[in-house]
Structures are given as structure tokens and as C-alpha cells.
């Protein structure tokens, strides 16, 4: 077991492996446990107002202090060199442990973000300015972590029962990642994040049956539904949201070809943030409609946007969205080139064609159980995805084993190379 100590923040040094408390939203670092690499990171921790933090000597890299990290009498025993097969198996087990830790971390971070969003949403009526500050702080925390990581992945998470929070976070996460891909400024990405998180705030006062547009709506019901945009703009002003965020709220149902609402403006009058949110909002509504029977798979939703949205949406933004999400976005049920079935659980947004897949392997005998293996297709050049399938096309036993959730919920994760033991401690 690692020996964890506490240290005053003024005594921190480069090379120390530290663990920060207080929740993921309380600091700007991609991870809550990491090795201090620069003096700037130390100054950032000192500016958080903490008096002390936890650190792990044996995971630290401090010149002249290696002996302190090793307890007396703990000299490692000499071991025979591992065979290539043993080394490969150790590496595989370390990678799996790394992935399990990353999944737990991502679920925890999603939960924190969802709770912060719910606090802002529920308080918007009685305490609009507090709700605005909470939303802005949430977007800032998410953005800081996105920008701090060189590579960012999109991971499938269990969104819990709050589908409104899941929708807002889906739109914000994917939207800000597209903004990062397109080179948006920090300020514009902040406005995009806030606007995406609160783009549906005008639906608060609508009856449940009018919150999602249905094909059978009457003209009066459609008009009532469309009022959520103007209601949202008014509420956003009460929350003192920035102008860029308010524009996202006002334009998230406009289309590049002028076919949207409420103003029927084209792309030349829409901000880039609004054009991004319009596409991502449509994607998430295709994957997670109010009527579950109408849901498309992520692969089907991307294909529909590409086929039908090239005129409706901004082409540059749509192409960036498809490049980032990949042909088989997280949540897609797929068949591999060796005929096995799998569930895409994670995508590197900069290299999306080789995602991480939870693969179902048939039982080796009648009495054996099926095997589920997590595989990174980027490391397996001879294995790929043949096609995407709807859940109805998978054998029932395979579908039960893969257990896809009824809602497709995403969160982002910084892709940081670290050992399995470090990942588990984070």
C-alpha cells in the first residue's frame, strides 16, 4: 500500500505526487492525483486557498529522497526475468486496470457536473443570478480540463436518471470539444459551454407534454413549444449570462439554410457557437428522443446528419463533428471483422476510427460463460469494425451481456499516459 502523507502547500516541490481533495470541479487540473511537473502547477495549487494537500512519497520523483520512499527492510527480492508472454500479459492487465480506473473517474466527474447543473437549473427561478454563477463556474471547470490535456477522449457513461442533465451535458461536452477542434478562443468556448448547458432553460415553465416537439403537434402546440426559445432568452438575462451565451440560447434551433426558428436566420447571422450547438442538440435528440422507440443508434444518427444535414447545418461544423465523433461513436453496437459483437465505449476525439470496444466472445464450451473483453482497436491493426447494428439485430444473449443503456450519455476524459497503480490512486 502507498504511504500517504500531508504537506503544507508552501512546501510543495516539483516531482511530488499529490492528491487533491474537494471534488473535480474545485480545481483546474485534468486529474485529482498527479505528479507535479512545473512550478506553475505548484502556484496554481497555492492559489486554490488550500493549506495542505496529500502526497505519496513512493510515487514521487525527488532527487536525494528516494531512500525515504522505501521503508527499512523492504528491499525487493531478486526475480527471474519475465518472458515476453508474461510481459505482454502484465501490460494487458495494467492497461485494463488503467481503463477501469478511468471509467470510475469519468463516472464520478459526470456525477459532479450533473449535480452542479441540477443545482443551477432548479435555482434559476428563485435565485437566477446564483444559478448563472453556478453555470458559468461549471462551464469554466469543464473547459479548463479540456484545454489542459493534449488528447481528449469521449467516453460512454451511465447517466443516471436525470435525463435533462444528461442532455445538457451531452450538448456542452461535444459542443466544446468541437470548439476546441475548430480553434475557438477561450472566451468563445466559455460562452459556448454556458449557452449549451442552459440552451433549454426556457422549457422550465412548459408542461411536460410540450417540452419535446412531436410530429402530431397542432399548430398551437408547435407555437407553444417554440416559445421556449424566447422564454429562455428572458431567463438567461435574469441569470446575467454573457451575451455570447445568450446568443446560443436564442439561436440553438436556427439552421444554416434559414429553415429553423424562431427568426429563420441563416448561417451568416449565426455565431459559430450557435451553429455548433444546433448540430449537437439535433444529434442528441436523435439518439435520446422523448419516445424511446424513436431512438437512433449513434451510428445511425451520424449517418442521418450527414445525409440530410449537409444543407440544413453549417458544413464545416458538421464535418468537424463527424471527424471528431467517428463513424462509430461511443454507444454504437458493432460487429467486428472477426464476426464478434461489441459496444463502443470510448473514442479518442483526434483518432476516432479505432475506438475502445467492449467485445463479446462466445463461450468456449456449453458449460462456460461468455467472455467480455475491453479492447483498444488502435493497438490491434488486424482487427476493425465491419458494421454498426441496431440492438434488434444482435443475438439476445449477446445484447444482455453487453447491456447497452437505454440512453446514450457522454463525458470527456483527458487521455493521460500513466501506470495502472497511479490510475487507481486517482
N, C-alpha and C positions, 0 to 999 in steps of 0.2 A: 504494500500500500504506500502511496505517496505521502510524505510528511508535509502537511500544510501549515504554514506559519502566517503571522500578520506582520506588516511593516508599515511604518508611517510613510505617507506619500512623499514627504520631502527626502526620504532616504532611498527612493526607488533608483535603480540603475539599469542601464541598457543591458539586456541579456537575461533579466529576471522573467520568469514565467509567472504571470499574475492571473488571478481570478477575480472578476468584478461582480459585486452583488448589486441588487436593486432593480433587476429586470433589464431586458434587452433594449427597451425604449429609453432607458435612463443614460445611455452613453452612445457615442458615435461610432464605436468600433464594430467591425463585422462579426466578431465573436466575443463572448464574455470571458474566455480564457485563452491567453496567447502569450508569446514571448515578446517582451519589449525590444523593438528593433532600432528606435531612434529617440533622441532627446525630445523631439516634438510630441511623441506619444506620451512621454512622461509628463510634459507640460499640460497636455490635454487632460490627463487623469487628475492632475493637481487643480485644474480649473473646474472640475466637476464638484468641488466642495467636499470631497471625501477626506477624512483624517487618516485613515489607514485602509489597506487592501490586503487580501490574502495572496501569498506567493508560495511556490513549490520549489524548494532548493534543488531537488534531484532532476527537475526538468529545466532548470536554469543553466545558463552558459556564462559563468563569471570566471574570469581569469584568476587563478590563485585560490579559488574557493571550491574547487571540485571535491577536495577531501571532505569538506563539511557536508556535502550532499550524500556521502556514503557513511553509513553507521559502522562503528567498530565491529570487526568480526564478520562483516558481510561480504568478504571477498568472493567474487563469483567463482564457481567451480569450473575447471577446465572441461570443455566439451569437445567431442569429436566434430569435425567439420560436417555441416549438413550437406546432404545430397542435393542435386538440382531439383529433384521432385519434392524434397522436404522444403527447400527454399520457396519453390513455387506455391506450395500449399500454405506456408506461413504468410506469404504475400497475399494470397487469396483471402485467408482468414482475417488478416489485418484490414484489407480493403472492405470486407463485409462488415467488420466491426466499425470501421470508419463510416460506412453508409448508414448503419443502424443509428449511430450517434448523430449523424447529420439529420436523419429523419426526425429523431426526437427533438433536436434543437429547432428544426424548422416548424414542427407542430407547436412547440412552446411559443415561438416567436409569432406565429399566426394567431395563437390564442391571445397573446398580449395585445396585438394590434386590433383584433376583433373586439376585445373588451374596451379598448380606448375609443374605437369607432362607436360602439354602442353607447358609451357614456356621452359622447358628443351628440349623437343622434337623439337620444332620449332627453337631453337637456336643452336642445335647440329652442324649444318653445318658451320655457320659463327663464332660461339663462342663455340667451343667444350669444352674447359676447364670450362667455366662458366656453361654450361649445365651439365657437370659432377658434379660440386659442388652442383648445384640445386638438381640433382637426389639423391646424397648422403645425402643431408640435409633432403629431403623428406622421404627417407627410414629411416633415424635416428629418425625423429619425429614420424613416424608411429610405429617404434619398441619401442621407449621409452614408448608410451602409452599402447602398448600391454603388455609390461613387468611390468608396474606399477599396472595393475589390476589383482586381484586374479582370477576372471572369465571373459571371453571374449565371446561375442556373435557375430553371423554373422547375419546381417540384410539386407533384401532386400531394395534397394534404387532406386530412379528414376535417372538413369544415365545421363539424358540429351541427347544431340545429338552427343556428341563426343564419338563414339564407339571405337576409338583407345585408348583413355584414359581409357574408361571403361574396355577394355580387359586387359590393362597393370595393372590397379589397382586390378581387379579380381584376376589375377595371383599372384600379390605381396601379397595381403591381405591373401588369402587362403594359399599361399606358406609359408608365415612367421608364420601363425598360426600352420601349420603342423610342422614347425621347432621348434616352442615353445613346442608343444606336444611331440616331439621326443627328447627334451632336448639339442638342439643345443646350442653352445656357442654364446655369444653376437656378437662376430666378425663374425662368420659364418652366423648368421642370418642377419647381416648388409649386407654382400656380397650377400646373397640370395635375399634380398629386392631390392638392386640396380640392380642385374642381371635380376630379374623378371620385374622390371619397364622398363628396356631397352632391353629386350630379342629380340624384333623385330626391333631394331634401323636400322638394315641392309636393311629393306624394304623401307626406305625413297626414295631411288633412283629408285625403281622398278615401272613400270607402274601399275596402279590400278588393271588391269585385271590379273596381275601376283602375286599380294600380298597374295592371298589365293589359295592354291592348289585345283584344280578341277579334278574329275575323267577323264574328257575328254582331259586333257592336253596332248600335244605331248611331245616327248622325249626332244626336245629343250626347250619347255616351262617349263617342270619339272626341267630341269637343271638350267634355269634362275631363277626359284622360289627358288631353293635350294641354290643359290648363296647368298641369304640374310644372311646366317649364317656367311660366310667368310667376307662379307661386314660389317656385324655388329661387328665382331671382330676387324676389322680395325678401324671402327668408335669409338668403345669403347676405343681403345688405344689412339686415338686422344683426347678423353674425360678424359683420365687419370683415368679410372675406376680401382679399385683394382683387383688384379689377380683372387681372388675368384669370383668376379662379372663377369669378362671376361670369366671365365670357364663356368659359367651359360649360357652366350650368345653363347659360342661355342658349348655347349652340349645340349641345350634345345630340340633338335629334335633327340637325340640319345635315344636308347631303351635298356633296361636291357638285352634283348636277342640278341643284336647286329644287329637288323633289321632296326635301324634308319639311319640317315645321319647327317653330311657328312662323318664321319670317320668309321661308323659301329662298334663302340666300345660297349662293354658290361658293365654291372653294376660295374664290378670290377675296371674299369678305369674311371667311372663317379663319380663325387663328390656327396655327399648327397644332397647338394643344387640343383644340376643339375637334380638328379633323382626326386626330389620334383617338380621342375618347369616343367619337362617333363609331369608329370601326370596332374598337374593343367592346363597347357596350353591345353592339349588334352581335358580335361573336359570342359573348357570354349569354345573351338572351337565347341564341340558337342552341347552345349546349345545356342551358339551365332554364327552360321556359316555366311559366307558372303551371302549365299542364304537362306533367312528366311524360305522357305518351307522345308528345310532340318533340321530345328532345332529340337532337342530332348528336352523333359522336363528335369529338373534337376534329377528327379527320374529315368527317362529312361537313362540319361547319366551315372549316378552312376551304374545302373544295367549293362550297356554295358561295362563299365570299369571293373567291377567285372568279367563278363562272358568272355570277350575277352582279358583283360589286365593282367591276372594273370601271363602269361609268358612274355608278352611284357614289363611290368613295374616291378619295384622293389616291391616285395610282402610286405615287412614291411612298406614301404611308402604308398602303395596302401591301406593296411589295416588301417593305421593311418588316411588316407584321408577319408575313408568310415566311420570310427568310429566318426570322428570329424563332418563331414557334415550330418551324419544321413541317414537313408533310405529315408527320405523325406526332402531333402534340401530346404532351403528358395527359393521360386519361384515355388514350386510344387503345382499343383492343386490337391486337395484331396477330398475324401468322408469320412466323419466321421462315427463312429459306430452307430450314431443315424440317419444316412442317409443324413444329411445336407452336403452341399458342402462348401469348404473353400480354402483359399490361404495361404500357409505357408509364414509368413513374417519375422520370426526371429527364430534362433536356438542358444541355449547355446552350445558352442563347446565342453564342457565337459559332458553335459547331453542332447544329441541330439534327443532322442527318444520321447520327449514330447515338441514339439516346440510351438511357439506362432502362432496362426492361426486366420486370418480374416474369420469369419464364416457367411455364408448367411442363414438367417432364412426366410422361406416362409411367405408371408403376412398373417395376421390373418383373414382378410376378403377381399372381392373382391375390396373394395374401399381403403383398407390400402396398404401402400407401404412395400416392403421387408425390413428386418432389417439386418444390418451388425454389428456384434459384434466381438470385439477383445478378444480372449480367450487364456489363458496360460494353455495348457494341462497338464503341470507339477502339477498344483494345482487342477486338475479335474480327480481324479483316475478312475471315471466311464466312462470317455469319451476318445476315442482314434481315431486313423486313421485306416480306413478299407483298403483303397487302394488309389493309385495315378491314376489320369486320364489325358489324353490329353485334350486340350481345346475343341476339336471337340465332346467330349463325355458329355460336360456339357450343360444343357438347355441354350438356347441363353440369356434368361433374367438373369440367374444366372451369366453367363460369363460377360455380360455387367455390372452387379452390382459389381462383384469382380475386373473387369478391370485390368487383368494382363498385364504388359508391354511387348512389343514385344522382348525386350532384358532383360536378367537376369543379374542384376548388384548388386554387393555385397559391403558392407563395414563392418568394425568391430566396436563393441561398448563395452566399459568396462561396465560390469554389476555391478552397484553400488547401494546398498540399500539406498534410500533417500526418503524424503517425497515428495508429489506431488508439494508443493509450492517451495521447493528447486529445484526440477527438472525443473519447469517452469522458474525459475530465471536463470538457467544455460544456 
